[in-house]
Amino acid sequence: MDMKSALITGIHGFAGSYLCRNLLHQGFRVLGIDRNESPAMQGIDWPRDQLDVLCTDLNDTDRIRSFLENRLNNQPIDYIFHLAGSAFVPASWKSPASVLQNNTLATIKLIEIARDAGWQGRFLVVSSSDVYGSQPASAMPLTENASTAPESPYAGSKLAAEKFALYYNKDGIDVIIARPFNHIGPGQNELFAVPAFMQRIRKALQSGQKSMDVGDLESTRDFTDVRDVVEGYRVILEKGAAGAVYNVCSGRHWTIRSILEMIFDAAGCRLELQVKSDLLRNEGTTVRYGSSDKLQALGWHTAHSLESAIQDMWDYIGQTRV
């Protein structure tokens, strides 16, 4: 059997790093594009000698075109996993044009470069559950048929990328959309909620504090271990239908309070949680979780519990902090 080949954009990022190792374990030949020269994650065994990575920005179309054309002349690329882009929602309000460039226009350019090079394979656009916006609790769990109502420049850029990308199915490229919900794991950037909580708790414990100020503890979110998420991406490109949309989520939901309790369990101690009104969000308590039935029908399922993911994250932070 011929070795399958895959290109990952954002290969040195959080999810990209895990996807890379997933594909190598499955026997794939892996190529990558990333603006960073090495993975952001510390303390990992990175298989550099098994990879072919172009270090450049996705907006550098000339270098990407040359890279793709050269590689395609030597061996087919079966799959393109497009993970690269701007991912931090609050930052999108400060520079909407930049987010549109990095998430929407860069997606279009990448597909067109591949198409113009004669590539006809399977292309995964990694979008976001943020495209659904706020929905009533009665609408949960959200299916892929739920209405979309982006509430940030980030979410709008992701939905636009979906819509434009699907047009290229007519050119012989099997474009498929993944909408991941919250995912966590060792190495996640501290800008995001769970690792940010962990850092606050670690610092509080080290300084002898007995309590921690928090905001809304009752809103619920759907969390999945990043290792299960990237497995979902692989299953989608191997078995999913061209033009389809797939949620990647656990189908369960946890309150922020319960997440903090899991972190305390991982840490082996607790802090008193003091709810402060100035930390509460204007929208009040919200609920969001998804249905993964469509993805499960392809044979995917979660293999890691949320508790184990949080324990692994806590251990990782302890190993990588001096």
Backbone hydrogen bonds in HBPLUS format (Angstrom, degrees):
<---DONOR---> <-ACCEPTOR-->    atom                        ^
c    i                          cat <-CA-CA->   ^        H-A-AA   ^      H-
h    n   atom  resd res      DA  || num        DHA   H-A  angle D-A-AA Bond
n    s   type  num  typ     dist DA aas  dist angle  dist       angle   num
A0029-ARG N   A0004-LYS O   2.78 MM  25  6.16 160.9  1.81 155.1 161.6     1
A0078-ASP N   A0005-SER O   2.91 MM  73  5.36 131.4  2.15 125.5 137.5     2
A0079-TYR N   A0005-SER O   3.22 MM  74  6.65 157.9  2.27 148.7 155.3     3
A0006-ALA N   A0029-ARG O   2.92 MM  23  6.35 155.8  1.98 166.9 175.0     4
A0031-LEU N   A0006-ALA O   2.83 MM  25  6.13 163.2  1.86 160.4 163.8     5
A0007-LEU N   A0079-TYR O   2.91 MM  72  6.31 157.0  1.96 149.6 155.8     6
A0081-PHE N   A0007-LEU O   2.77 MM  74  6.12 166.1  1.79 170.0 174.0     7
A0008-ILE N   A0031-LEU O   2.93 MM  23  6.29 153.9  2.00 137.3 142.9     8
A0033-ILE N   A0008-ILE O   2.99 MM  25  6.39 148.9  2.08 148.4 148.9     9
A0009-THR N   A0081-PHE O   2.97 MM  72  6.39 164.0  1.99 162.9 167.3    10
A0083-LEU N   A0009-THR O   3.25 MM  74  5.39 143.8  2.39 123.0 128.9    11
A0010-GLY N   A0033-ILE O   2.74 MM  23  6.04 149.4  1.83 164.1 174.8    12
A0013-GLY N   A0010-GLY O   3.06 MM   3  5.34 163.6  2.08 113.2 117.8    13
A0040-ALA N   A0012-HIS O   3.29 MM  28  6.41 159.1  2.34 165.7 159.9    14
A0017-SER N   A0013-GLY O   2.92 MM   4  5.72 151.9  2.00 138.2 143.2    15
A0019-LEU N   A0015-ALA O   2.85 MM   4  6.11 157.8  1.90 155.7 162.9    16
A0020-CYS N   A0016-GLY O   2.90 MM   4  6.03 158.1  1.94 147.0 152.7    17
A0021-ARG N   A0017-SER O   3.26 MM   4  6.53 163.9  2.28 145.9 148.6    18
A0022-ASN N   A0018-TYR O   2.97 MM   4  6.16 150.7  2.06 144.9 153.8    19
A0023-LEU N   A0019-LEU O   2.92 MM   4  6.17 163.3  1.95 158.1 160.7    20
A0024-LEU N   A0020-CYS O   2.98 MM   4  6.23 162.5  2.01 153.5 158.6    21
A0025-HIS N   A0021-ARG O   3.01 MM   4  6.07 155.6  2.07 140.9 147.4    22
A0026-GLN N   A0022-ASN O   3.10 MM   4  6.39 134.0  2.32 136.7 149.2    23
A0026-GLN N   A0023-LEU O   3.02 MM   3  4.94 126.5  2.32  92.8 107.4    24
A0028-PHE N   A0023-LEU O   2.94 MM   5  5.29 167.2  1.95 148.3 144.5    25
A0027-GLY N   A0024-LEU O   3.00 MM   3  5.06 159.2  2.04 104.9 110.3    26
A0032-GLY N   A0052-ASP O   2.92 MM  20  6.24 148.9  2.02 145.6 143.9    27
A0054-LEU N   A0032-GLY O   2.86 MM  22  6.20 162.8  1.89 152.0 151.2    28
A0034-ASP N   A0054-LEU O   3.08 MM  20  6.54 157.0  2.14 157.7 162.4    29
A0056-THR N   A0034-ASP O   2.96 MM  22  5.75 125.0  2.27 113.3 124.6    30
A0048-ARG N   A0046-TRP O   2.81 MM   2  5.64 138.9  1.97 108.4  95.7    31
A0050-GLN N   A0047-PRO O   2.99 MM   3  5.56 159.4  2.03 118.7 125.5    32
A0051-LEU N   A0048-ARG O   3.19 MM   3  5.45 167.9  2.21 114.0 116.3    33
A0060-ASP N   A0057-ASP O   2.95 MM   3  5.50 166.5  1.97 119.7 123.6    34
A0064-ILE N   A0060-ASP O   3.18 MM   4  6.40 163.0  2.21 155.4 160.6    35
A0065-ARG N   A0061-THR O   2.85 MM   4  5.89 159.3  1.89 147.5 153.4    36
A0066-SER N   A0062-ASP O   3.07 MM   4  6.26 164.2  2.09 147.1 151.0    37
A0067-PHE N   A0063-ARG O   2.93 MM   4  6.06 159.6  1.97 146.0 152.0    38
A0068-LEU N   A0064-ILE O   2.91 MM   4  6.08 169.6  1.92 155.5 157.6    39
A0069-GLU N   A0065-ARG O   2.95 MM   4  6.05 171.3  1.95 154.7 157.6    40
A0070-ASN N   A0066-SER O   3.00 MM   4  6.00 160.8  2.03 145.5 151.1    41
A0071-ARG N   A0067-PHE O   3.05 MM   4  6.23 163.0  2.08 148.6 153.3    42
A0072-LEU N   A0068-LEU O   2.85 MM   4  5.97 163.5  1.87 156.7 161.7    43
A0073-ASN N   A0069-GLU O   3.12 MM   4  6.23 134.6  2.34 138.2 148.5    44
A0074-ASN N   A0071-ARG O   3.01 MM   3  5.33 144.9  2.14 105.4 115.6    45
A0075-GLN N   A0071-ARG O   2.99 MM   4  6.24 157.3  2.04 158.4 165.2    46
A0122-ARG N   A0078-ASP O   3.16 MM  44  6.52 169.5  2.17 159.5 160.9    47
A0080-ILE N   A0122-ARG O   2.90 MM  42  6.35 153.1  1.98 158.5 163.7    48
A0124-LEU N   A0080-ILE O   2.82 MM  44  6.22 166.8  1.84 169.5 174.0    49
A0082-HIS N   A0124-LEU O   2.92 MM  42  5.85 163.5  1.94 158.5 164.0    50
A0126-VAL N   A0082-HIS O   3.28 MM  44  6.07 160.9  2.32 154.5 153.8    51
A0092-SER N   A0089-VAL O   2.89 MM   3  5.36 144.7  2.02 115.1 125.8    52
A0093-TRP N   A0090-PRO O   3.27 MM   3  5.87 153.2  2.35 112.4 118.4    53
A0094-LYS N   A0091-ALA O   3.08 MM   3  5.38 138.2  2.26 104.2 115.4    54
A0099-VAL N   A0095-SER O   3.17 MM   4  6.52 156.3  2.23 153.3 160.0    55
A0100-LEU N   A0096-PRO O   2.93 MM   4  6.19 157.4  1.99 151.6 157.8    56
A0101-GLN N   A0097-ALA O   2.97 MM   4  6.19 154.6  2.04 143.7 150.7    57
A0102-ASN N   A0098-SER O   2.89 MM   4  6.12 164.4  1.92 151.4 155.1    58
A0103-ASN N   A0099-VAL O   2.85 MM   4  5.76 155.6  1.91 149.2 155.2    59
A0104-THR N   A0100-LEU O   2.96 MM   4  5.21 148.0  2.07 127.6 137.8    60
A0105-LEU N   A0100-LEU O   3.06 MM   5  6.46 161.9  2.09 156.4 161.7    61
A0106-ALA N   A0101-GLN O   2.95 MM   5  6.05 137.4  2.14 149.8 161.0    62
A0107-THR N   A0104-THR O   3.15 MM   3  5.27 123.0  2.49  97.9 111.9    63
A0108-ILE N   A0104-THR O   3.12 MM   4  6.49 161.1  2.16 154.1 158.5    64
A0109-LYS N   A0105-LEU O   2.92 MM   4  6.16 167.0  1.94 154.5 158.0    65
A0110-LEU N   A0106-ALA O   2.99 MM   4  6.07 157.7  2.04 142.2 148.1    66
A0111-ILE N   A0107-THR O   3.08 MM   4  6.33 166.2  2.10 154.0 156.9    67
A0112-GLU N   A0108-ILE O   2.98 MM   4  6.19 161.2  2.02 152.4 158.1    68
A0113-ILE N   A0109-LYS O   2.87 MM   4  6.07 153.2  1.94 149.9 157.1    69
A0114-ALA N   A0110-LEU O   3.04 MM   4  6.27 163.9  2.06 150.1 154.1    70
A0115-ARG N   A0111-ILE O   2.83 MM   4  6.05 162.3  1.86 151.4 156.9    71
A0116-ASP N   A0112-GLU O   2.84 MM   4  5.90 165.9  1.86 148.1 152.1    72
A0117-ALA N   A0113-ILE O   3.06 MM   4  6.20 131.4  2.31 137.8 149.9    73
A0117-ALA N   A0114-ALA O   3.21 MM   3  5.16 133.6  2.44  93.9 106.5    74
A0119-TRP N   A0114-ALA O   2.95 MM   5  5.31 152.8  2.02 161.9 153.7    75
A0118-GLY N   A0115-ARG O   2.89 MM   3  5.20 156.8  1.94 111.9 117.3    76
A0174-ASP N   A0121-GLY O   2.92 MM  53  6.12 159.8  1.96 166.6 166.2    77
A0123-PHE N   A0174-ASP O   2.87 MM  51  5.91 162.1  1.91 135.7 141.2    78
A0176-ILE N   A0123-PHE O   2.92 MM  53  6.23 157.8  1.97 162.8 164.2    79
A0125-VAL N   A0176-ILE O   2.92 MM  51  6.25 167.2  1.93 168.6 171.9    80
A0178-ALA N   A0125-VAL O   2.97 MM  53  6.20 168.6  1.99 158.2 157.5    81
A0127-SER N   A0178-ALA O   2.72 MM  51  5.70 154.7  1.78 162.9 169.9    82
A0131-VAL N   A0128-SER O   3.30 MM   3  6.09 173.2  2.30 116.7 118.7    83
A0129-SER N   A0180-PRO O   2.98 MM  51  5.66 141.0  2.14 153.7 142.5    84
A0132-TYR N   A0129-SER O   3.07 MM   3  5.86 165.4  2.09 121.8 125.6    85
A0133-GLY N   A0130-ASP O   3.09 MM   3  5.45 145.3  2.21 108.3 117.4    86
A0149-ALA N   A0131-VAL O   2.87 MM  18  6.01 133.0  2.09 141.1 155.8    87
A0139-ALA N   A0136-PRO O   2.87 MM   3  5.48 159.8  1.91 118.3 125.0    88
A0140-MET N   A0137-ALA O   3.13 MM   3  5.52 165.8  2.15 113.0 117.4    89
A0142-LEU N   A0289-TYR O   2.92 MM 147  6.29 166.2  1.94 143.4 143.0    90
A0291-SER N   A0142-LEU O   2.81 MM 149  5.61 147.6  1.91 151.4 141.1    91
A0146-ALA N   A0143-THR O   3.06 MM   3  5.49 167.5  2.08 115.6 118.6    92
A0156-GLY N   A0152-SER O   2.92 MM   4  6.18 164.1  1.95 157.8 162.8    93
A0157-SER N   A0153-PRO O   2.87 MM   4  6.01 153.3  1.94 146.5 153.2    94
A0158-LYS N   A0154-TYR O   3.05 MM   4  6.35 148.3  2.15 148.2 157.1    95
A0159-LEU N   A0155-ALA O   2.99 MM   4  6.26 161.1  2.03 152.5 157.0    96
A0160-ALA N   A0156-GLY O   2.97 MM   4  6.11 160.1  2.01 147.0 152.9    97
A0161-ALA N   A0157-SER O   3.00 MM   4  6.12 151.9  2.08 136.9 144.6    98
A0162-GLU N   A0158-LYS O   3.01 MM   4  6.33 153.3  2.09 145.8 152.6    99
A0163-LYS N   A0159-LEU O   3.05 MM   4  6.36 167.5  2.07 155.0 156.3   100
A0164-PHE N   A0160-ALA O   2.98 MM   4  6.18 174.5  1.98 159.8 160.8   101
A0165-ALA N   A0161-ALA O   2.94 MM   4  5.88 162.0  1.97 146.3 152.3   102
A0166-LEU N   A0162-GLU O   3.09 MM   4  6.28 157.3  2.14 155.3 160.0   103
A0167-TYR N   A0164-PHE O   3.10 MM   3  5.55 145.5  2.23 109.0 118.6   104
A0168-TYR N   A0165-ALA O   3.05 MM   3  5.79 155.4  2.11 119.6 125.6   105
A0169-ASN N   A0166-LEU O   3.25 MM   3  5.75 170.0  2.26 115.5 117.5   106
A0171-ASP N   A0168-TYR O   3.00 MM   3  5.25 154.9  2.06 106.2 114.2   107
A0172-GLY N   A0169-ASN O   3.24 MM   3  5.56 157.1  2.29 115.7 115.2   108
A0175-VAL N   A0173-ILE O   3.07 MM   2  5.86 116.1  2.49 111.8  95.3   109
A0243-GLY N   A0175-VAL O   2.72 MM  68  5.55 155.0  1.78 151.5 160.5   110
A0177-ILE N   A0244-ALA O   2.95 MM  67  6.25 176.4  1.95 163.8 164.8   111
A0246-TYR N   A0177-ILE O   2.86 MM  69  6.22 150.8  1.95 148.9 157.9   112
A0179-ARG N   A0246-TYR O   2.81 MM  67  6.04 162.7  1.84 152.1 152.5   113
A0248-VAL N   A0179-ARG O   3.09 MM  69  5.85 159.2  2.13 122.4 120.0   114
A0181-PHE N   A0248-VAL O   3.03 MM  67  6.26 155.3  2.09 161.5 155.5   115
A0224-THR N   A0182-ASN O   2.98 MM  42  6.39 136.1  2.18 138.9 152.1   116
A0184-ILE N   A0224-THR O   3.01 MM  40  6.36 149.1  2.11 147.9 157.1   117
A0226-VAL N   A0184-ILE O   2.79 MM  42  5.39 156.0  1.85 155.9 153.4   118
A0188-GLN N   A0185-GLY O   3.23 MM   3  5.99 151.6  2.31 147.5 146.1   119
A0192-PHE N   A0189-ASN O   3.13 MM   3  6.06 170.2  2.14 125.3 127.9   120
A0196-ALA N   A0192-PHE O   2.97 MM   4  5.91 147.9  2.07 155.7 165.7   121
A0197-PHE N   A0193-ALA O   2.85 MM   4  6.11 156.8  1.91 155.9 161.6   122
A0198-MET N   A0194-VAL O   3.01 MM   4  6.30 159.5  2.05 151.1 157.0   123
A0199-GLN N   A0195-PRO O   2.99 MM   4  6.22 155.6  2.05 145.1 150.4   124
A0200-ARG N   A0196-ALA O   3.06 MM   4  6.33 159.6  2.10 149.6 155.0   125
A0201-ILE N   A0197-PHE O   2.86 MM   4  6.11 162.6  1.89 156.7 161.6   126
A0202-ARG N   A0198-MET O   2.86 MM   4  6.01 163.8  1.88 151.2 155.9   127
A0203-LYS N   A0199-GLN O   3.01 MM   4  6.14 165.3  2.03 148.0 151.9   128
A0204-ALA N   A0200-ARG O   2.92 MM   4  6.08 154.7  1.98 145.2 152.9   129
A0205-LEU N   A0201-ILE O   2.91 MM   4  6.11 162.0  1.94 153.9 158.1   130
A0206-GLN N   A0202-ARG O   2.95 MM   4  6.14 156.6  2.00 146.9 153.9   131
A0207-SER N   A0203-LYS O   3.00 MM   4  6.15 140.8  2.16 141.2 150.8   132
A0209-GLN N   A0204-ALA O   2.88 MM   5  5.05 145.1  2.00 157.6 154.0   133
A0208-GLY N   A0205-LEU O   3.23 MM   3  5.12 155.9  2.29  97.8 105.0   134
A0272-GLU N   A0210-LYS O   2.87 MM  62  6.21 173.7  1.88 144.5 144.3   135
A0212-MET N   A0272-GLU O   2.80 MM  60  6.20 145.3  1.92 169.5 173.0   136
A0274-GLN N   A0212-MET O   2.96 MM  62  6.01 172.8  1.97 151.2 152.3   137
A0214-VAL N   A0274-GLN O   2.94 MM  60  5.92 158.0  1.98 139.5 140.7   138
A0276-LYS N   A0214-VAL O   2.89 MM  62  6.04 162.4  1.92 177.7 175.9   139
A0257-ARG N   A0217-LEU O   2.92 MM  40  4.79 149.0  2.02 145.2 135.6   140
A0256-ILE N   A0219-SER O   3.12 MM  37  6.23 134.8  2.34 164.7 176.8   141
A0220-THR N   A0286-THR O   2.90 MM  66  6.45 150.3  1.99 154.1 162.9   142
A0288-ARG N   A0220-THR O   3.22 MM  68  6.24 142.0  2.37 126.9 137.9   143
A0221-ARG N   A0254-TRP O   2.99 MM  33  5.59 152.6  2.07 145.3 147.4   144
A0254-TRP N   A0221-ARG O   2.93 MM  33  5.59 158.9  1.97 150.4 151.4   145
A0228-ASP N   A0225-ASP O   2.90 MM   3  5.43 133.5  2.12 113.0 124.9   146
A0229-VAL N   A0225-ASP O   3.08 MM   4  6.46 150.2  2.18 145.6 154.9   147
A0230-VAL N   A0226-VAL O   3.00 MM   4  6.24 166.5  2.02 155.3 155.3   148
A0231-GLU N   A0227-ARG O   3.36 MM   4  6.35 145.1  2.49 127.4 136.5   149
A0232-GLY N   A0228-ASP O   2.97 MM   4  6.24 144.3  2.10 140.1 149.8   150
A0232-GLY N   A0229-VAL O   2.96 MM   3  4.99 118.1  2.35  93.9 109.9   151
A0233-TYR N   A0229-VAL O   3.03 MM   4  6.51 145.2  2.16 144.5 154.2   152
A0234-ARG N   A0230-VAL O   3.10 MM   4  6.41 158.9  2.15 146.2 150.3   153
A0235-VAL N   A0231-GLU O   2.98 MM   4  6.25 164.3  2.01 151.6 155.8   154
A0236-ILE N   A0232-GLY O   2.91 MM   4  6.07 156.3  1.96 150.6 157.0   155
A0237-LEU N   A0233-TYR O   3.17 MM   4  6.50 161.6  2.21 151.4 154.4   156
A0238-GLU N   A0234-ARG O   2.98 MM   4  6.17 149.8  2.07 149.2 158.4   157
A0239-LYS N   A0235-VAL O   2.81 MM   4  5.76 154.5  1.88 151.7 157.4   158
A0240-GLY N   A0236-ILE O   2.66 MM   4  4.50 142.7  1.79 126.7 135.5   159
A0244-ALA N   A0241-ALA O   3.10 MM   3  5.49 155.6  2.16 136.3 135.5   160
A0259-ILE N   A0255-THR O   3.12 MM   4  6.50 149.5  2.22 146.0 154.5   161
A0260-LEU N   A0256-ILE O   3.01 MM   4  6.32 160.0  2.05 151.9 156.5   162
A0261-GLU N   A0257-ARG O   2.96 MM   4  6.29 150.0  2.05 147.3 156.3   163
A0262-MET N   A0258-SER O   3.02 MM   4  6.29 149.0  2.12 142.1 149.5   164
A0263-ILE N   A0259-ILE O   3.02 MM   4  6.39 149.5  2.11 146.3 154.9   165
A0264-PHE N   A0260-LEU O   2.91 MM   4  6.23 156.2  1.97 148.6 155.1   166
A0265-ASP N   A0261-GLU O   2.94 MM   4  6.22 151.1  2.02 143.4 151.5   167
A0266-ALA N   A0262-MET O   2.95 MM   4  6.24 153.1  2.03 144.0 151.1   168
A0267-ALA N   A0263-ILE O   2.86 MM   4  6.13 147.9  1.97 146.9 156.4   169
A0268-GLY N   A0264-PHE O   2.82 MM   4  5.95 130.1  2.07 142.1 155.3   170
A0269-CYS N   A0264-PHE O   3.30 MM   5  5.51 140.1  2.47 147.1 150.6   171
A0279-LEU N   A0276-LYS O   3.01 MM   3  5.52 159.2  2.05 115.2 122.0   172
A0280-LEU N   A0277-SER O   3.17 MM   3  5.30 161.5  2.21 105.7 111.4   173
A0284-GLY N   A0281-ARG O   3.31 MM   3  5.84 165.7  2.33 113.7 118.0   174
A0296-GLN N   A0292-SER O   2.82 MM   4  6.04 160.7  1.86 160.0 166.7   175
A0297-ALA N   A0293-ASP O   2.98 MM   4  6.15 138.0  2.16 141.8 151.7   176
A0298-LEU N   A0295-LEU O   2.95 MM   3  5.37 153.3  2.02 109.3 117.8   177
A0299-GLY N   A0296-GLN O   2.87 MM   3  5.10 160.1  1.91 109.8 116.0   178
A0309-ALA N   A0305-SER O   3.09 MM   4  6.36 153.4  2.16 144.4 151.9   179
A0310-ILE N   A0306-LEU O   2.96 MM   4  6.21 161.5  2.00 153.8 157.8   180
A0311-GLN N   A0307-GLU O   2.97 MM   4  6.20 156.0  2.03 146.1 153.1   181
A0312-ASP N   A0308-SER O   2.92 MM   4  6.08 160.8  1.96 147.0 152.1   182
A0313-MET N   A0309-ALA O   2.94 MM   4  6.19 151.3  2.02 144.9 153.2   183
A0314-TRP N   A0310-ILE O   2.93 MM   4  6.14 161.1  1.96 149.8 154.4   184
A0315-ASP N   A0311-GLN O   2.96 MM   4  6.18 162.6  1.99 152.3 157.0   185
A0316-TYR N   A0312-ASP O   2.90 MM   4  6.03 154.2  1.97 143.3 150.9   186
A0317-ILE N   A0313-MET O   2.95 MM   4  6.20 163.2  1.98 154.3 157.5   187
A0318-GLY N   A0314-TRP O   3.16 MM   4  6.39 156.3  2.22 144.4 150.6   188
A0319-GLN N   A0315-ASP O   3.04 MM   4  6.30 142.5  2.18 143.3 153.5   189
A0319-GLN N   A0316-TYR O   3.08 MM   3  5.08 122.3  2.43  94.6 109.4   190
A0320-THR N   A0316-TYR O   3.01 MM   4  6.20 140.6  2.17 150.1 160.4   191
